[in-house]
């Protein structure tokens, strides 16, 4: 697999010369990238947690519901942003307490890992359903979605509308050293190189022009195939523009928190080029893509095969979060979870990604609606269904009820109420995808 497109068929000598020129461009770009990475890593190591941009949600509200451009620029560079106080502390703590009580009352639902559950196999508790439809959380999705850009406004993508992607929550016990989640990227692995549409997002990188790469261009993202090997139950059947979680407790560095490598452009360029330079000389003859296995739902950069990332220096814990804080990060950003929770209180976070309305997510929305109505795990988590465990449909106090959906937008996100196709000011692309979603709801 070559990292660039071959020139058009024509004069053989001209084609060979063009190919050689492209090859030299890629080699030179890799050398430039290593220098840029070293400089950036030095900056990150000096800045530490200050490299993670943050802003009070009240400041965004006061700014007309828009992230100030100075903060947005930092967020685009880092690939992440932390909203402080998105949800009132009292409400966040209330949700956390209710989730903890639910797990005590329904131990048979199971959790991961089995010996000391952190991830609970629960998707439709009352707090989860309420949070996914909370007006401020939905507004935060819209606000953070503006970090992205769409060049072709006719494309069926609506950053102002969300689709539910039901995920789990985590309650990590103080002192836990069992739960680990090493550095990785979600949304597929080898697909980044194998799927033509997915690969097209990185075209400038693979042509030796990584400086021109825009991590925030969404045009070809929603149609990328993130699971070419149909590894049911391990992949993600939705396009997550931004991953994210809401903190329902205090959680600081050393307390089992999230760790990020806040440098999305350079790290992505390096990971895409690295398979062709494993011995520091160009070689595209070997089908070796370290950390990216066919059928694997995640790409795992490692110190051994990706040494120039210097993860040991620049993969950092995010600043201490409080109940109600919300962290978003780019789908290509390297992240992991601290190996140990050395705090004195349990840490609770609710996973809830930004999944904008687009064709890929319309199909996902219909699957989520079915799971909501049946009160069962969504298809991506089908492995959690049945077996030795209970499912929420067996619980009288499950939260998959219409009255727990707090907003009209929350009902739309679950495919229960049509989107407004005639809203003033929307683009042709937004109108197109809303109609597509509404038609799907009728089936």
Secondary structure as UniProt FT lines:
FT   HELIX           12..47
FT   HELIX           48..51
FT   STRAND          54..56
FT   HELIX           57..62
FT   TURN            63..64
FT   HELIX           69..78
FT   STRAND          80..84
FT   HELIX           89..105
FT   HELIX           107..109
FT   STRAND          111..112
FT   STRAND          119..120
FT   HELIX           126..132
FT   HELIX           135..145
FT   TURN            146..147
FT   TURN            153..154
FT   STRAND          157..162
FT   STRAND          169..172
FT   TURN            174..175
FT   STRAND          181..185
FT   HELIX           191..194
FT   HELIX           196..200
FT   TURN            201..202
FT   HELIX           203..206
FT   TURN            207..208
FT   HELIX           210..212
FT   TURN            215..216
FT   TURN            219..223
FT   TURN            228..229
FT   TURN            232..234
FT   STRAND          242..247
FT   TURN            253..254
FT   STRAND          258..260
FT   HELIX           264..274
FT   TURN            275..276
FT   TURN            278..279
FT   TURN            290..291
FT   TURN            294..295
FT   TURN            303..305
FT   HELIX           307..309
FT   HELIX           311..314
FT   STRAND          316..317
FT   TURN            323..324
FT   STRAND          326..330
FT   TURN            331..332
FT   STRAND          335..337
FT   STRAND          347..351
FT   STRAND          356..358
FT   HELIX           359..374
FT   HELIX           379..384
FT   TURN            387..388
FT   HELIX           392..394
FT   TURN            396..397
FT   HELIX           402..404
FT   HELIX           408..413
FT   TURN            414..415
FT   TURN            421..422
FT   TURN            424..425
FT   HELIX           428..442
//
